Amino acid sequence: VAHPLSANKVRLLRTYITPAYRYDLPPFLMFTAIQLAKLSGFSPIITTASLHNESLLLSLGATHVFDRRLSNAALIKRVRALVTVPVTYIFDAVAVKETQQAAYALLAPGGTLVVVEKPQVGGDDDGSQKKVFMVIGSFHPLPNRALGAKFAIAMTAWLEEGKIKVRV
Ligand SMILES: NC(=O)c1ccc[n+]([C@@H]2O[C@H](COP(=O)([O-])OP(=O)(O)OC[C@H]3O[C@@H](n4cnc5c(N)ncnc54)[C@H](OP(=O)(O)O)[C@@H]3O)[C@@H](O)[C@H]2O)c1
């Protein structure tokens, strides 16, 4: 069945139903991604954030929170000192050039970086086999609908069971 709304109208509608912006909470995508990473069994879960959000992020499943104001060089040094195993998955929930560069540098050869904005790293074949993907959080495109149907059922249960908290 064709969707009755044009892409522009859907975008407008989403803008209207998005809750008022909260400046005192971690980024929306990070808030959810950390909980999904925990549910999926990832460990450790290392994130950057403003430190006033540290205890909230730890309660959601992050195991380590680094100040987002650290330079990329300092952040990379701190993470490398912390983890002794290769970092094979990074989800960049902010995805500005600087965060993508830090993530790409930290990623182990063959690892996967997922970004939520246009990729600004990778591309050239540097021989590292690092993979960079951009994800779009929408179940409207036809190829995503079957996954969306399954995800909606799972997410409803996780919300009822308190396994996923929402940021409002
Ligand atoms: N691909 C998709 O489907 C999709 C969907 C929605 C949004 N997006 C994109 O995803 C990005 C995030 O969106 P959002 O709605 O989750 O964000 P948001 O709720 O707007 O959060 C922005 C906040 O992120 C914090 N921040 C900035 N740099 C950071 C860093 N290096 N580490 C940790 N926190 C940092 C800042 O908060 P503090 O000052 O308090 O630290 C900033 O106010 C945006 O670029 C947006 O365009 C993509």
The ligand as an ORCA input file, in Angstrom:
! r2SCAN-3c Opt
* xyz 0 1
  N      20.472      8.893     11.011
  C      19.329      9.171     11.593
  O      18.310      8.509     11.354
  C      19.254     10.302     12.578
  C      18.075     10.491     13.310
  C      18.064     11.525     14.255
  C      19.181     12.333     14.426
  N      20.285     12.131     13.657
  C      21.510     12.916     13.863
  O      22.121     12.379     15.017
  C      22.843     13.385     15.702
  C      22.430     13.367     17.158
  O      21.045     13.628     17.226
  P      20.313     13.545     18.642
  O      18.904     14.002     18.399
  O      20.564     12.213     19.259
  O      21.155     14.595     19.466
  P      20.624     15.676     20.461
  O      19.603     15.067     21.364
  O      20.289     16.876     19.639
  O      21.934     15.941     21.322
  C      22.872     16.933     21.014
  C      23.777     16.982     22.235
  O      24.835     16.058     22.087
  C      25.845     16.400     23.015
  N      27.140     16.197     22.373
  C      27.763     16.965     21.447
  N      28.962     16.458     21.125
  C      29.112     15.327     21.853
  C      30.140     14.354     21.964
  N      31.283     14.442     21.262
  N      29.941     13.309     22.798
  C      28.821     13.210     23.513
  N      27.814     14.104     23.477
  C      27.957     15.148     22.644
  C      25.598     17.874     23.404
  O      25.059     17.878     24.723
  P      25.916     18.427     25.989
  O      26.333     19.819     25.635
  O      24.979     18.322     27.161
  O      27.098     17.483     26.095
  C      24.502     18.301     22.427
  O      23.649     19.265     22.963
  C      22.538     14.691     14.966
  O      23.630     14.962     14.103
  C      21.289     14.372     14.156
  O      21.213     15.134     12.988
  C      20.347     11.113     12.754
*
